[in-house]
Amino acid sequence: EIRGFGTFKVRGRRSRMARNPRTGDAVRVPSRAVPVFKPSKHLRARVARLELPDDDEE
């Protein structure tokens, strides 16, 4: 935990079936641990106040 920033946790991801994009064959993707970040209320509020530049001004 980083106060005012957020919390990191480890969660498990289940195994699943996927496709090999090159051959189209079905492949089993094994289960594994993945890091997860949960931002604090303070960080979410600061990001919500940010103004983004218009996409038209490139």
mmCIF file of the N, C-alpha and C atoms, coordinates in Angstrom:
data_MODEL
# 
_entry.id   MODEL 
# 
loop_
_atom_site.group_PDB 
_atom_site.id 
_atom_site.type_symbol 
_atom_site.label_atom_id 
_atom_site.label_alt_id 
_atom_site.label_comp_id 
_atom_site.label_asym_id 
_atom_site.label_entity_id 
_atom_site.label_seq_id 
_atom_site.pdbx_PDB_ins_code 
_atom_site.Cartn_x 
_atom_site.Cartn_y 
_atom_site.Cartn_z 
_atom_site.occupancy 
_atom_site.B_iso_or_equiv 
_atom_site.pdbx_formal_charge 
_atom_site.auth_seq_id 
_atom_site.auth_comp_id 
_atom_site.auth_asym_id 
_atom_site.auth_atom_id 
_atom_site.pdbx_PDB_model_num 
ATOM 1   N N  . GLU A 1 1  ? 0.853   -1.181  0.000   1.00 0.00 ? 1  GLU A N  1 
ATOM 2   C CA . GLU A 1 1  ? 0.000   0.000   0.000   1.00 0.00 ? 1  GLU A CA 1 
ATOM 3   C C  . GLU A 1 1  ? 0.892   1.236   0.000   1.00 0.00 ? 1  GLU A C  1 
ATOM 4   N N  . ILE A 1 2  ? 0.534   2.202   -0.823  1.00 0.00 ? 2  ILE A N  1 
ATOM 5   C CA . ILE A 1 2  ? 1.216   3.491   -0.843  1.00 0.00 ? 2  ILE A CA 1 
ATOM 6   C C  . ILE A 1 2  ? 0.146   4.527   -0.513  1.00 0.00 ? 2  ILE A C  1 
ATOM 7   N N  . ARG A 1 3  ? 0.221   5.104   0.657   1.00 0.00 ? 3  ARG A N  1 
ATOM 8   C CA . ARG A 1 3  ? -0.820  6.024   1.123   1.00 0.00 ? 3  ARG A CA 1 
ATOM 9   C C  . ARG A 1 3  ? -1.046  7.163   0.141   1.00 0.00 ? 3  ARG A C  1 
ATOM 10  N N  . GLY A 1 4  ? -2.310  7.421   -0.175  1.00 0.00 ? 4  GLY A N  1 
ATOM 11  C CA . GLY A 1 4  ? -2.663  8.496   -1.089  1.00 0.00 ? 4  GLY A CA 1 
ATOM 12  C C  . GLY A 1 4  ? -2.488  8.130   -2.554  1.00 0.00 ? 4  GLY A C  1 
ATOM 13  N N  . PHE A 1 5  ? -1.951  6.945   -2.835  1.00 0.00 ? 5  PHE A N  1 
ATOM 14  C CA . PHE A 1 5  ? -1.721  6.529   -4.218  1.00 0.00 ? 5  PHE A CA 1 
ATOM 15  C C  . PHE A 1 5  ? -2.563  5.313   -4.573  1.00 0.00 ? 5  PHE A C  1 
ATOM 16  N N  . GLY A 1 6  ? -2.439  4.258   -3.794  1.00 0.00 ? 6  GLY A N  1 
ATOM 17  C CA . GLY A 1 6  ? -3.232  3.068   -4.074  1.00 0.00 ? 6  GLY A CA 1 
ATOM 18  C C  . GLY A 1 6  ? -2.651  1.823   -3.442  1.00 0.00 ? 6  GLY A C  1 
ATOM 19  N N  . THR A 1 7  ? -3.242  0.691   -3.796  1.00 0.00 ? 7  THR A N  1 
ATOM 20  C CA . THR A 1 7  ? -2.864  -0.588  -3.221  1.00 0.00 ? 7  THR A CA 1 
ATOM 21  C C  . THR A 1 7  ? -2.593  -1.603  -4.328  1.00 0.00 ? 7  THR A C  1 
ATOM 22  N N  . PHE A 1 8  ? -1.551  -2.388  -4.149  1.00 0.00 ? 8  PHE A N  1 
ATOM 23  C CA . PHE A 1 8  ? -1.241  -3.473  -5.077  1.00 0.00 ? 8  PHE A CA 1 
ATOM 24  C C  . PHE A 1 8  ? -1.601  -4.796  -4.410  1.00 0.00 ? 8  PHE A C  1 
ATOM 25  N N  . LYS A 1 9  ? -2.200  -5.699  -5.181  1.00 0.00 ? 9  LYS A N  1 
ATOM 26  C CA . LYS A 1 9  ? -2.538  -7.028  -4.682  1.00 0.00 ? 9  LYS A CA 1 
ATOM 27  C C  . LYS A 1 9  ? -2.175  -8.048  -5.751  1.00 0.00 ? 9  LYS A C  1 
ATOM 28  N N  . VAL A 1 10 ? -2.171  -9.301  -5.354  1.00 0.00 ? 10 VAL A N  1 
ATOM 29  C CA . VAL A 1 10 ? -1.941  -10.394 -6.298  1.00 0.00 ? 10 VAL A CA 1 
ATOM 30  C C  . VAL A 1 10 ? -3.229  -11.205 -6.366  1.00 0.00 ? 10 VAL A C  1 
ATOM 31  N N  . ARG A 1 11 ? -3.703  -11.422 -7.570  1.00 0.00 ? 11 ARG A N  1 
ATOM 32  C CA . ARG A 1 11 ? -4.901  -12.231 -7.776  1.00 0.00 ? 11 ARG A CA 1 
ATOM 33  C C  . ARG A 1 11 ? -4.571  -13.368 -8.722  1.00 0.00 ? 11 ARG A C  1 
ATOM 34  N N  . GLY A 1 12 ? -5.368  -14.407 -8.652  1.00 0.00 ? 12 GLY A N  1 
ATOM 35  C CA . GLY A 1 12 ? -5.183  -15.543 -9.549  1.00 0.00 ? 12 GLY A CA 1 
ATOM 36  C C  . GLY A 1 12 ? -6.040  -15.386 -10.795 1.00 0.00 ? 12 GLY A C  1 
ATOM 37  N N  . ARG A 1 13 ? -5.492  -15.774 -11.917 1.00 0.00 ? 13 ARG A N  1 
ATOM 38  C CA . ARG A 1 13 ? -6.256  -15.797 -13.166 1.00 0.00 ? 13 ARG A CA 1 
ATOM 39  C C  . ARG A 1 13 ? -6.468  -17.268 -13.516 1.00 0.00 ? 13 ARG A C  1 
ATOM 40  N N  . ARG A 1 14 ? -7.708  -17.651 -13.813 1.00 0.00 ? 14 ARG A N  1 
ATOM 41  C CA . ARG A 1 14 ? -8.029  -19.041 -14.128 1.00 0.00 ? 14 ARG A CA 1 
ATOM 42  C C  . ARG A 1 14 ? -7.423  -19.466 -15.458 1.00 0.00 ? 14 ARG A C  1 
ATOM 43  N N  . SER A 1 15 ? -7.258  -20.766 -15.614 1.00 0.00 ? 15 SER A N  1 
ATOM 44  C CA . SER A 1 15 ? -6.806  -21.271 -16.911 1.00 0.00 ? 15 SER A CA 1 
ATOM 45  C C  . SER A 1 15 ? -7.965  -21.116 -17.897 1.00 0.00 ? 15 SER A C  1 
ATOM 46  N N  . ARG A 1 16 ? -7.627  -21.026 -19.177 1.00 0.00 ? 16 ARG A N  1 
ATOM 47  C CA . ARG A 1 16 ? -8.662  -20.813 -20.188 1.00 0.00 ? 16 ARG A CA 1 
ATOM 48  C C  . ARG A 1 16 ? -8.188  -21.353 -21.525 1.00 0.00 ? 16 ARG A C  1 
ATOM 49  N N  . MET A 1 17 ? -9.127  -21.456 -22.433 1.00 0.00 ? 17 MET A N  1 
ATOM 50  C CA . MET A 1 17 ? -8.808  -21.870 -23.789 1.00 0.00 ? 17 MET A CA 1 
ATOM 51  C C  . MET A 1 17 ? -8.672  -20.616 -24.647 1.00 0.00 ? 17 MET A C  1 
ATOM 52  N N  . ALA A 1 18 ? -7.659  -20.606 -25.522 1.00 0.00 ? 18 ALA A N  1 
ATOM 53  C CA . ALA A 1 18 ? -7.423  -19.476 -26.419 1.00 0.00 ? 18 ALA A CA 1 
ATOM 54  C C  . ALA A 1 18 ? -7.072  -20.040 -27.792 1.00 0.00 ? 18 ALA A C  1 
ATOM 55  N N  . ARG A 1 19 ? -6.820  -19.158 -28.745 1.00 0.00 ? 19 ARG A N  1 
ATOM 56  C CA . ARG A 1 19 ? -6.465  -19.595 -30.098 1.00 0.00 ? 19 ARG A CA 1 
ATOM 57  C C  . ARG A 1 19 ? -5.086  -19.086 -30.471 1.00 0.00 ? 19 ARG A C  1 
ATOM 58  N N  . ASN A 1 20 ? -4.326  -19.943 -31.131 1.00 0.00 ? 20 ASN A N  1 
ATOM 59  C CA . ASN A 1 20 ? -3.053  -19.533 -31.692 1.00 0.00 ? 20 ASN A CA 1 
ATOM 60  C C  . ASN A 1 20 ? -3.393  -18.714 -32.937 1.00 0.00 ? 20 ASN A C  1 
ATOM 61  N N  . PRO A 1 21 ? -3.042  -17.429 -32.982 1.00 0.00 ? 21 PRO A N  1 
ATOM 62  C CA . PRO A 1 21 ? -3.434  -16.591 -34.120 1.00 0.00 ? 21 PRO A CA 1 
ATOM 63  C C  . PRO A 1 21 ? -2.804  -17.024 -35.442 1.00 0.00 ? 21 PRO A C  1 
ATOM 64  N N  . ARG A 1 22 ? -1.665  -17.682 -35.378 1.00 0.00 ? 22 ARG A N  1 
ATOM 65  C CA . ARG A 1 22 ? -0.988  -18.100 -36.608 1.00 0.00 ? 22 ARG A CA 1 
ATOM 66  C C  . ARG A 1 22 ? -1.632  -19.345 -37.221 1.00 0.00 ? 22 ARG A C  1 
ATOM 67  N N  . THR A 1 23 ? -1.958  -20.326 -36.356 1.00 0.00 ? 23 THR A N  1 
ATOM 68  C CA . THR A 1 23 ? -2.475  -21.596 -36.877 1.00 0.00 ? 23 THR A CA 1 
ATOM 69  C C  . THR A 1 23 ? -3.972  -21.772 -36.674 1.00 0.00 ? 23 THR A C  1 
ATOM 70  N N  . GLY A 1 24 ? -4.560  -21.018 -35.738 1.00 0.00 ? 24 GLY A N  1 
ATOM 71  C CA . GLY A 1 24 ? -5.980  -21.169 -35.442 1.00 0.00 ? 24 GLY A CA 1 
ATOM 72  C C  . GLY A 1 24 ? -6.274  -22.317 -34.493 1.00 0.00 ? 24 GLY A C  1 
ATOM 73  N N  . ASP A 1 25 ? -5.241  -23.034 -34.055 1.00 0.00 ? 25 ASP A N  1 
ATOM 74  C CA . ASP A 1 25 ? -5.433  -24.158 -33.138 1.00 0.00 ? 25 ASP A CA 1 
ATOM 75  C C  . ASP A 1 25 ? -5.826  -23.656 -31.751 1.00 0.00 ? 25 ASP A C  1 
ATOM 76  N N  . ALA A 1 26 ? -6.660  -24.446 -31.060 1.00 0.00 ? 26 ALA A N  1 
ATOM 77  C CA . ALA A 1 26 ? -7.028  -24.131 -29.682 1.00 0.00 ? 26 ALA A CA 1 
ATOM 78  C C  . ALA A 1 26 ? -5.857  -24.496 -28.775 1.00 0.00 ? 26 ALA A C  1 
ATOM 79  N N  . VAL A 1 27 ? -5.545  -23.616 -27.829 1.00 0.00 ? 27 VAL A N  1 
ATOM 80  C CA . VAL A 1 27 ? -4.451  -23.848 -26.885 1.00 0.00 ? 27 VAL A CA 1 
ATOM 81  C C  . VAL A 1 27 ? -4.946  -23.541 -25.479 1.00 0.00 ? 27 VAL A C  1 
ATOM 82  N N  . ARG A 1 28 ? -4.465  -24.295 -24.517 1.00 0.00 ? 28 ARG A N  1 
ATOM 83  C CA . ARG A 1 28 ? -4.824  -24.046 -23.126 1.00 0.00 ? 28 ARG A CA 1 
ATOM 84  C C  . ARG A 1 28 ? -3.824  -23.066 -22.534 1.00 0.00 ? 28 ARG A C  1 
ATOM 85  N N  . VAL A 1 29 ? -4.339  -21.985 -21.956 1.00 0.00 ? 29 VAL A N  1 
ATOM 86  C CA . VAL A 1 29 ? -3.493  -21.008 -21.267 1.00 0.00 ? 29 VAL A CA 1 
ATOM 87  C C  . VAL A 1 29 ? -3.581  -21.345 -19.779 1.00 0.00 ? 29 VAL A C  1 
ATOM 88  N N  . PRO A 1 30 ? -2.462  -21.644 -19.127 1.00 0.00 ? 30 PRO A N  1 
ATOM 89  C CA . PRO A 1 30 ? -2.506  -22.069 -17.722 1.00 0.00 ? 30 PRO A CA 1 
ATOM 90  C C  . PRO A 1 30 ? -2.889  -20.927 -16.775 1.00 0.00 ? 30 PRO A C  1 
ATOM 91  N N  . SER A 1 31 ? -3.355  -21.305 -15.589 1.00 0.00 ? 31 SER A N  1 
ATOM 92  C CA . SER A 1 31 ? -3.671  -20.308 -14.570 1.00 0.00 ? 31 SER A CA 1 
ATOM 93  C C  . SER A 1 31 ? -2.367  -19.690 -14.080 1.00 0.00 ? 31 SER A C  1 
ATOM 94  N N  . ARG A 1 32 ? -2.474  -18.457 -13.570 1.00 0.00 ? 32 ARG A N  1 
ATOM 95  C CA . ARG A 1 32 ? -1.272  -17.790 -13.072 1.00 0.00 ? 32 ARG A CA 1 
ATOM 96  C C  . ARG A 1 32 ? -1.655  -16.633 -12.159 1.00 0.00 ? 32 ARG A C  1 
ATOM 97  N N  . ALA A 1 33 ? -0.680  -16.115 -11.443 1.00 0.00 ? 33 ALA A N  1 
ATOM 98  C CA . ALA A 1 33 ? -0.878  -14.974 -10.561 1.00 0.00 ? 33 ALA A CA 1 
ATOM 99  C C  . ALA A 1 33 ? -0.623  -13.694 -11.349 1.00 0.00 ? 33 ALA A C  1 
ATOM 100 N N  . VAL A 1 34 ? -1.468  -12.680 -11.130 1.00 0.00 ? 34 VAL A N  1 
ATOM 101 C CA . VAL A 1 34 ? -1.296  -11.397 -11.815 1.00 0.00 ? 34 VAL A CA 1 
ATOM 102 C C  . VAL A 1 34 ? -1.376  -10.258 -10.795 1.00 0.00 ? 34 VAL A C  1 
ATOM 103 N N  . PRO A 1 35 ? -0.566  -9.208  -10.974 1.00 0.00 ? 35 PRO A N  1 
ATOM 104 C CA . PRO A 1 35 ? -0.652  -8.054  -10.075 1.00 0.00 ? 35 PRO A CA 1 
ATOM 105 C C  . PRO A 1 35 ? -1.865  -7.201  -10.433 1.00 0.00 ? 35 PRO A C  1 
ATOM 106 N N  . VAL A 1 36 ? -2.514  -6.644  -9.417  1.00 0.00 ? 36 VAL A N  1 
ATOM 107 C CA . VAL A 1 36 ? -3.683  -5.791  -9.604  1.00 0.00 ? 36 VAL A CA 1 
ATOM 108 C C  . VAL A 1 36 ? -3.452  -4.507  -8.816  1.00 0.00 ? 36 VAL A C  1 
ATOM 109 N N  . PHE A 1 37 ? -3.779  -3.363  -9.413  1.00 0.00 ? 37 PHE A N  1 
ATOM 110 C CA . PHE A 1 37 ? -3.623  -2.075  -8.737  1.00 0.00 ? 37 PHE A CA 1 
ATOM 111 C C  . PHE A 1 37 ? -4.988  -1.455  -8.520  1.00 0.00 ? 37 PHE A C  1 
ATOM 112 N N  . LYS A 1 38 ? -5.247  -0.986  -7.304  1.00 0.00 ? 38 LYS A N  1 
ATOM 113 C CA . LYS A 1 38 ? -6.489  -0.287  -6.991  1.00 0.00 ? 38 LYS A CA 1 
ATOM 114 C C  . LYS A 1 38 ? -6.113  1.124   -6.551  1.00 0.00 ? 38 LYS A C  1 
ATOM 115 N N  . PRO A 1 39 ? -6.453  2.146   -7.363  1.00 0.00 ? 39 PRO A N  1 
ATOM 116 C CA . PRO A 1 39 ? -6.088  3.515   -6.990  1.00 0.00 ? 39 PRO A CA 1 
ATOM 117 C C  . PRO A 1 39 ? -6.887  3.997   -5.775  1.00 0.00 ? 39 PRO A C  1 
ATOM 118 N N  . SER A 1 40 ? -6.286  4.902   -5.005  1.00 0.00 ? 40 SER A N  1 
ATOM 119 C CA . SER A 1 40 ? -6.965  5.458   -3.836  1.00 0.00 ? 40 SER A CA 1 
ATOM 120 C C  . SER A 1 40 ? -8.014  6.471   -4.274  1.00 0.00 ? 40 SER A C  1 
ATOM 121 N N  . LYS A 1 41 ? -8.906  6.817   -3.365  1.00 0.00 ? 41 LYS A N  1 
ATOM 122 C CA . LYS A 1 41 ? -9.924  7.830   -3.663  1.00 0.00 ? 41 LYS A CA 1 
ATOM 123 C C  . LYS A 1 41 ? -9.260  9.161   -4.005  1.00 0.00 ? 41 LYS A C  1 
ATOM 124 N N  . HIS A 1 42 ? -8.174  9.479   -3.316  1.00 0.00 ? 42 HIS A N  1 
ATOM 125 C CA . HIS A 1 42 ? -7.451  10.731  -3.548  1.00 0.00 ? 42 HIS A CA 1 
ATOM 126 C C  . HIS A 1 42 ? -6.889  10.778  -4.969  1.00 0.00 ? 42 HIS A C  1 
ATOM 127 N N  . LEU A 1 43 ? -6.259  9.696   -5.415  1.00 0.00 ? 43 LEU A N  1 
ATOM 128 C CA . LEU A 1 43 ? -5.701  9.646   -6.770  1.00 0.00 ? 43 LEU A CA 1 
ATOM 129 C C  . LEU A 1 43 ? -6.806  9.716   -7.817  1.00 0.00 ? 43 LEU A C  1 
ATOM 130 N N  . ARG A 1 44 ? -7.896  8.984   -7.615  1.00 0.00 ? 44 ARG A N  1 
ATOM 131 C CA . ARG A 1 44 ? -9.010  9.026   -8.575  1.00 0.00 ? 44 ARG A CA 1 
ATOM 132 C C  . ARG A 1 44 ? -9.576  10.432  -8.690  1.00 0.00 ? 44 ARG A C  1 
ATOM 133 N N  . ALA A 1 45 ? -9.687  11.148  -7.565  1.00 0.00 ? 45 ALA A N  1 
ATOM 134 C CA . ALA A 1 45 ? -10.215 12.512  -7.584  1.00 0.00 ? 45 ALA A CA 1 
ATOM 135 C C  . ALA A 1 45 ? -9.270  13.452  -8.330  1.00 0.00 ? 45 ALA A C  1 
ATOM 136 N N  . ARG A 1 46 ? -7.965  13.304  -8.129  1.00 0.00 ? 46 ARG A N  1 
ATOM 137 C CA . ARG A 1 46 ? -6.995  14.165  -8.836  1.00 0.00 ? 46 ARG A CA 1 
ATOM 138 C C  . ARG A 1 46 ? -7.014  13.922  -10.336 1.00 0.00 ? 46 ARG A C  1 
ATOM 139 N N  . VAL A 1 47 ? -7.116  12.679  -10.735 1.00 0.00 ? 47 VAL A N  1 
ATOM 140 C CA . VAL A 1 47 ? -7.156  12.351  -12.163 1.00 0.00 ? 47 VAL A CA 1 
ATOM 141 C C  . VAL A 1 47 ? -8.448  12.874  -12.786 1.00 0.00 ? 47 VAL A C  1 
ATOM 142 N N  . ALA A 1 48 ? -9.544  12.810  -12.060 1.00 0.00 ? 48 ALA A N  1 
ATOM 143 C CA . ALA A 1 48 ? -10.831 13.279  -12.579 1.00 0.00 ? 48 ALA A CA 1 
ATOM 144 C C  . ALA A 1 48 ? -10.811 14.784  -12.838 1.00 0.00 ? 48 ALA A C  1 
ATOM 145 N N  . ARG A 1 49 ? -9.977  15.525  -12.096 1.00 0.00 ? 49 ARG A N  1 
ATOM 146 C CA . ARG A 1 49 ? -9.908  16.983  -12.275 1.00 0.00 ? 49 ARG A CA 1 
ATOM 147 C C  . ARG A 1 49 ? -9.004  17.406  -13.423 1.00 0.00 ? 49 ARG A C  1 
ATOM 148 N N  . LEU A 1 50 ? -8.198  16.494  -13.955 1.00 0.00 ? 50 LEU A N  1 
ATOM 149 C CA . LEU A 1 50 ? -7.276  16.848  -15.036 1.00 0.00 ? 50 LEU A CA 1 
ATOM 150 C C  . LEU A 1 50 ? -8.027  17.218  -16.304 1.00 0.00 ? 50 LEU A C  1 
ATOM 151 N N  . GLU A 1 51 ? -7.510  18.217  -16.998 1.00 0.00 ? 51 GLU A N  1 
ATOM 152 C CA . GLU A 1 51 ? -8.082  18.594  -18.285 1.00 0.00 ? 51 GLU A CA 1 
ATOM 153 C C  . GLU A 1 51 ? -7.223  17.991  -19.384 1.00 0.00 ? 51 GLU A C  1 
ATOM 154 N N  . LEU A 1 52 ? -7.856  17.315  -20.312 1.00 0.00 ? 52 LEU A N  1 
ATOM 155 C CA . LEU A 1 52 ? -7.138  16.700  -21.416 1.00 0.00 ? 52 LEU A CA 1 
ATOM 156 C C  . LEU A 1 52 ? -7.195  17.611  -22.629 1.00 0.00 ? 52 LEU A C  1 
ATOM 157 N N  . PRO A 1 53 ? -6.137  17.656  -23.424 1.00 0.00 ? 53 PRO A N  1 
ATOM 158 C CA . PRO A 1 53 ? -6.172  18.466  -24.649 1.00 0.00 ? 53 PRO A CA 1 
ATOM 159 C C  . PRO A 1 53 ? -7.154  17.858  -25.648 1.00 0.00 ? 53 PRO A C  1 
ATOM 160 N N  . ASP A 1 54 ? -7.735  18.701  -26.478 1.00 0.00 ? 54 ASP A N  1 
ATOM 161 C CA . ASP A 1 54 ? -8.650  18.223  -27.507 1.00 0.00 ? 54 ASP A CA 1 
ATOM 162 C C  . ASP A 1 54 ? -7.896  17.390  -28.522 1.00 0.00 ? 54 ASP A C  1 
ATOM 163 N N  . ASP A 1 55 ? -8.533  16.359  -29.036 1.00 0.00 ? 55 ASP A N  1 
ATOM 164 C CA . ASP A 1 55 ? -7.910  15.507  -30.048 1.00 0.00 ? 55 ASP A CA 1 
ATOM 165 C C  . ASP A 1 55 ? -7.781  16.230  -31.376 1.00 0.00 ? 55 ASP A C  1 
ATOM 166 N N  . ASP A 1 56 ? -8.567  17.274  -31.603 1.00 0.00 ? 56 ASP A N  1 
ATOM 167 C CA . ASP A 1 56 ? -8.566  17.997  -32.872 1.00 0.00 ? 56 ASP A CA 1 
ATOM 168 C C  . ASP A 1 56 ? -7.322  18.858  -33.057 1.00 0.00 ? 56 ASP A C  1 
ATOM 169 N N  . GLU A 1 57 ? -6.602  19.162  -31.979 1.00 0.00 ? 57 GLU A N  1 
ATOM 170 C CA . GLU A 1 57 ? -5.477  20.093  -32.043 1.00 0.00 ? 57 GLU A CA 1 
ATOM 171 C C  . GLU A 1 57 ? -4.142  19.384  -32.258 1.00 0.00 ? 57 GLU A C  1 
ATOM 172 N N  . GLU A 1 58 ? -4.068  18.419  -33.130 1.00 0.00 ? 58 GLU A N  1 
ATOM 173 C CA . GLU A 1 58 ? -2.804  17.704  -33.352 1.00 0.00 ? 58 GLU A CA 1 
ATOM 174 C C  . GLU A 1 58 ? -2.020  18.276  -34.475 1.00 0.00 ? 58 GLU A C  1 
# 
